[in-house]
Amino acid sequence: MADTQKPLIEICVEGIDGLLAAQAAGADRVELCASLVEGGITPSLGTVRAALESATIPFHVIVRPRGGDFLYSETEYRSMLTDVEALRELGVTGVVVGCLTADGAIDEARMSALVEAAGPLNVTCHRAFDMTRDPAEALEALIRCKVGRVLTSGQRDTAVEGIELLAELVRQAGSRIIILGCGALAPDTIGEVRRRTGLAEMHFAALADVPSAMRYRNPDVGMGGTDLDREYRTTVTDQALVAATIAAAKA
C-alpha cells in the first residue's frame, strides 16, 4: 500500500509552547489541547487567542469537556456546542470532537449538530472512534454526519498493533473521509505504518518530562491526585523528536 506522496503530519500539543515547538520542527498542522495527561481537554480561549497570534501553521482545537469516556450529559454536550461556536467566531481552522452512545456507537444526532455548529471549520472525530464496538459502521456514521476526518490507532494502543484495521479503514474511507492515523508513532515505526496502510495524514505527540524549576517544594501539599512528584515536572513537546519522526515519515 505504498503511497508516493508525503504524508501530512499533525502534532498533538499542550498549550502555546507545544505549538511553537511543533511548528519549529516542521509540523504541517497542530491539534491544540490542554491536559494531555487526561488525553487532552479543551484549552482556554486565552490559549486559543495566543495561538492565533503565534501560529504560522493551521491548528485544530480539541473540544472535550473532561477526561474519561465519551458519553456526555446534556449540560456537557451544551458546553461543547458553545465551545465550537466560540472557536468558529475566533477563526480557528478546525475543531476535534467525539460523542458516543452508551452502547458504543457514534452519537449521530450530537455529532451532526456539532458539525453544523462548526460551519466552515474542519471537523475531526477524535479517538472516541477507537472506543466504538463496530469500527466499519462507526466510520459510515461519521460520513453520514459529514465529519471530515477521524483520528484512530486502529482500535489498539499503538498503530503497529492496529495496522491491519488502519489499512482497512483507509480502503473503506476512499475519498469520503480522511483517516488520520496515530498510536505511539516514532522514528522507528512511522515509516512502516505509512507504507503498510497508505495513510495520507499521521498524528503523534512527541513528549518529554522536564523537571520543575521550583527550588522550594512543599512536600505536604498536592494540587490533585496522589502523585506529588507530578507537581514538580512538566510534560513538553520535544522539538528534536518531532523533527526526527517527521523525517522518518517523509523519507
Sequence and secondary structure as in RCSB ss.txt:
>XXXX:A:sequence
MADTQKPLIEICVEGIDGLLAAQAAGADRVELCASLVEGGITPSLGTVRAALESATIPFHVIVRPRGGDFLYSET
EYRSMLTDVEALRELGVTGVVVGCLTADGAIDEARMSALVEAAGPLNVTCHRAFDMTRDPAEALEALIRCKVGRV
LTSGQRDTAVEGIELLAELVRQAGSRIIILGCGALAPDTIGEVRRRTGLAEMHFAALADVPSAMRYRNPDVGMGG
TDLDREYRTTVTDQALVAATIAAAKA
>XXXX:A:secstr
   SS  EEEEEEEHHHHHHHHHHTT SEEEEEB GGGT B   HHHHHHHHHH SS EEEE  SSSS S   HH
HHHHHHHHHHHHHHHT SEEEE  B TTSSB HHHHHHHHHHHTTSEEEE GGGGG S HHHHHHHHHHTT  EE
EESSSSSSTTTTHHHHHHHHHHHTTSSEEEE SS  TTTHHHHHHHH  SEEEE  EEEEE   S   TT  SSS
S GGGGGEEEEE HHHHHHHHHHHT 
